[in-house]
C-alpha cells in the first residue's frame, strides 16, 4: 500500500499532469509562494525510495516520471477511505455524500446510470 504525505501527493498530482518533468518544472507549477527547489528535490528523492517515481538522467540532472498511475493510486486511496471512515460500506459513503454534500437528484441519477453500466 502506498502511503503519501500531503506534500508528496501534491508533487505526484503535478507529475501525473505533466507526465514527466525536471524539478524546476515541478516548482514552476506551484502557486506563489513557491516551495524551494531543494524542498521539491527532497520530496522527489523520497518518492523515488517509495518506488512511485522514476527518472531518466540528463547529464547532471534528472527528468522524473510517475511509476504508479493516478488511477491505481486513486483506487487504493478510495478503498482506504471507504474502509477507514465508512466501515467498508460504499452505501454508507454514498449516504454521507448525499446528506453532507447535498447531491442533486440529477447527480444521483447519473451515479445510478454508472452503476447500471457495470
Secondary structure, 3 states (H helix, E strand, C coil): CCCCCHHHHHHHHHHHHHCEECHHHHHHHCCCCCCCHHHHHHHHHHHHHCCCEEEEEECCEEEEEECCCHHHHHHHHHHHHHHHHHCCCHHHHHHHHHHHCCCCHHHHHHHHHHHHHC
